[in-house]
Amino acid sequence: MPSLSIKGIPEDLLDELRRSAERHRRSLNSEVLHLLECAVGPARFDPEVVLARIHRLQERTELPPLTEEILDRAIDTGRP
């Protein structure tokens, strides 16, 4: 498996990476790999999961559904 050496890491950044690794119960190497994957890897999401989460949030919200009329009123609010 390929490896990578990173030189010149500022001490405060290295300390933050170590704290992050500890918080997530990962090795420093695993934490850096995870952060790199999140930064440059493809977005991984299941549209059905996202929609289900949106619907759950909508159910907990007591606001009416957002309509074009509501948006137009909001845009016009405060205009002379």
C-alpha positions, 0 to 999 in steps of 0.5 A, a space after each residue: 500500500 502506498 504511503 505519504 510523508 508530510 513535512 513542515 506540519 505546524 505544531 499547533 496543527 499536529 496537536 489539533 490532529 492528535 486531539 481530533 484522533 483521540 476524540 474519535 478514538 482513532 490513530 493519528 494515521 487513521 484520523 488523517 486518512 479520514 479527514 483526507 477522504 472527507 476533503 477530496 473523496 466523492 460525496 457519499 449519500 443515499 438520496 432516500 436517506 436524505 429525503 427521509 431526514 428532511 421529512 422527519 425534520 418537516 414533521 417536527 416543524 410547526 411552520 407552514 410549507 414554504 411557498 412562492 407567496 411566502 417567499 415574495 412577501 419575505 423579499 418585499 418586507 421592508 421595501 419602501 
